[in-house]
Amino acid sequence: MSESHLTPYELATEERRAMDAVYCQKVTNSPLLSLPGEVRDRIYSHLWHEEEKIVPSPPHTFGFLAHPQNRLAMPMTCRQLQYEIAHLPFTVSTLVGNYRTLDFALTDMLTPAQADFIPTVELEVAYSWLPQTAQIARSLTSILGCLCELRDLRTLILFPNTQLISTRSWNNFSQHVLAAVEEVFDHIPASAKIEVVVASWEDVRSRAYVP
């Protein structure tokens, strides 16, 4: 039967068989995939053993995750690697961004499984002038709630995006931010344990929340 006379089901079946044949050939010929699973695991651990930062692009772009040496692309090489290591880059990485880019990353760029492996998040907090600080803090509530639901999150770092803040203004600003954080932590499970660090250009204030 010629390809032009194949039914949609038969055509899909043929395409699947061709893809499976290519996959088997890659596994057979690949120096990496032909190694025992235990050896591959050691290689993967060597690639992802140091903490690195992942920076999501702004929502108005096509959407990508910046990562040192573009290692996030490696799991996309083939289905076997995607199955084995799709989560590994996130287990030792820090996700960095403001509430817009982090919300975009969690809803459109990362799978829930990948996001759950992230241990540390750096959340940039915007600061313009003092009368707006309460409003800015309230805008954090939604993204903070999403971040607190991440399974492996252990450290949340809040930091300003400017250094042109007087000590008095920063103290007021940080109080509003911590108030927003406390509001979120009042609604998370009692078993959660996340360290929240509020950083400025002068010092680092840390508070461990154990509800």
Secondary structure by P-SEA (a helix, b strand, c coil): cccccccaaaaaaaaaaaaaaaaaaaaaacccccccaaaaaaaaaaaccbbbbbbbccccccbbbbbcccccccccccaaaaacccccccccbbbbbcaaaaaaaacccccaaaaaaccbbbbbbbbccccaaaaaaaaaaaaaaaaaacccccbbbbbbccccccaaaaaaaaaaaaaaaaaaaacccccbbbbbbbbcccbbbbbbbcc
